[in-house]
């Protein structure tokens, strides 16, 4: 059975947030402009707390703050 365009789009969005979650757990962008964009992006989407995207964004923002702290310690 062929998935509809809406189903494939939802699957792509879900995969995007899974990848974003994984990336924010292991690295911090070196470019300050990219880091600022990431913070704003996560803040914006975390306001959608009822949607799946909002839950992923809130988790990513929380983990990103831990990752920032860990990277500071590693650089010392």
N, C-alpha and C positions, 0 to 999 in steps of 0.2 A: 504494500500500500504506500502510495506516495504521500509524503507529509506536505501539508499546505504551507504557503509562504509565511503565514502568521506563526505556525508551529516552529518552522525552521528559524524564524527571526527570534522567537523566544528562547530557543535552544542556544542560538549564537550569543544572545545577551547573557544568558546564564553562564556559558563558557567564558565569556569576557570577565565576569565577576569572579569566577573561580581562578582564572589566571591572575587577575589583579590581587586577589587575596594571597596567592602564593608569592607573587613578586614583592608585595609590601612586607611579607614576613622575612625575607632574606636580603633585601638590599634597600639602600636609600639613594635617590638620584643625586649625582655629584653636581649637576647644574642647578643653581638656586632658582632659576626661572621655572624649570621643570618641577622642582620640589614645591614651589609656591602653587603652581597649577594643580599639582596632585592634591595638595591640602584643600584648595578651593573646590576641586571636583568631588572629593570625598565628603566635604562638609555639605555641599549642595545635595548630593544624593542621600546622605544620611538623614536628611530631613524627611525623606519618604519612608518613615519607619514601618509603615504597614506593608510596603512592597518588599519583595525579595531583594531588589537592588539596594534598598535602604538598609536592610539588615547586613548585607555584605559590606556596604560602604561604612557603616558604623563600626563593624569589626575591623575593617582595614585601617580606619583612622586610629582606632585604639592600638592596634598592633604596630602601626607606623610610628607612633610615639615611643613605643618600647624599642623599636629598631633604631630610631634616632639615638636614643640613650646608649644602646649597645654599641653602635658604631663610634660614638664619642669615646667610650671606654677602650675599644679596640685600637683607635688611632693614638691614644696616649701610650 
